[in-house]
């Protein structure tokens, strides 16, 4: 009996309708204007250039970028480094037998 009463009390307190802090007003719907807009291409490029030049010093050009834009920057820097490794590997003469 006590266990049943405790479970009912817990379920009642945890349900959103029973909480005293929840108002009956519906929450406003999220609109497209509420979502962060993508950063300008120049800012993304400047951030990528700064990270490629000195990856350990931080880049103030990257301040304020959204996570999606920062991901684009990291992908761009990774592509640049892969291209540099490929071109460095192509310029190495083949090993001698």
C-alpha positions in Angstrom: 0.0 0.0 0.0 2.8 2.4 0.9 4.7 1.5 -2.2 1.6 2.2 -4.4 1.0 5.5 -2.7 4.6 6.5 -3.2 4.6 5.6 -6.9 1.3 7.5 -7.5 2.7 10.5 -5.7 5.9 10.4 -7.7 4.0 10.1 -11.0 1.7 12.9 -10.1 4.5 15.2 -9.2 6.5 14.4 -12.3 3.6 14.8 -14.8 3.7 18.3 -16.5 0.0 19.0 -15.8 0.5 18.5 -12.1 3.4 20.9 -11.7 2.6 24.2 -10.3 5.3 26.0 -12.4 3.9 25.0 -15.8 1.4 27.5 -17.1 -1.5 26.6 -19.3 -0.3 28.8 -22.1 1.1 27.0 -25.1 4.7 27.7 -26.0 5.4 29.6 -29.2 6.4 27.6 -32.1 10.0 27.7 -33.3 10.2 29.6 -36.6 13.0 29.7 -39.2 13.9 33.2 -38.2 14.8 31.9 -34.7 17.4 29.6 -36.1 21.0 31.0 -36.5 21.8 32.2 -39.9 24.9 30.8 -41.6 28.0 33.0 -41.4 29.1 34.8 -44.5 31.5 32.9 -46.7 34.3 35.5 -46.1 34.1 34.9 -42.3 34.3 31.1 -42.7 37.2 31.5 -45.2 39.0 33.9 -42.8 38.6 31.5 -39.9 39.9 28.6 -42.0 42.9 30.6 -43.1 43.7 31.5 -39.5 43.4 28.0 -38.2 45.5 26.6 -41.1 48.2 29.2 -40.4 48.4 28.6 -36.6 46.1 25.9 -35.3 47.3 26.1 -31.7 47.0 29.9 -31.2 43.3 30.2 -31.5 41.6 32.3 -34.1 39.6 35.4 -33.2 38.1 35.3 -36.7 36.2 32.2 -35.6 34.4 33.9 -32.7 30.7 33.9 -33.1 30.5 31.0 -35.7 27.7 28.5 -35.2 28.7 24.9 -34.7 27.6 24.1 -38.3 29.9 26.8 -39.7 32.8 25.8 -37.4 32.4 22.2 -38.7 32.7 23.6 -42.3 35.9 25.4 -41.2 37.4 22.2 -39.8 36.5 20.2 -42.9 38.1 22.9 -45.1 41.3 22.9 -43.0 41.4 19.0 -43.0 41.0 19.1 -46.8 43.8 21.6 -47.2 46.1 19.4 -45.0 45.2 16.3 -47.0 46.0 18.1 -50.3 49.3 19.3 -48.8 50.3 15.8 -47.8 49.3 14.4 -51.2 51.4 17.0 -53.0 54.3 16.4 -50.7 54.0 12.6 -51.2 53.9 13.1 -55.0 57.2 15.1 -54.9 59.1 12.5 -53.1 61.2 10.3 -55.4 60.5 6.6 -55.4 62.6 4.4 -53.0 65.7 2.8 -54.3 65.8 -1.0 -54.7 
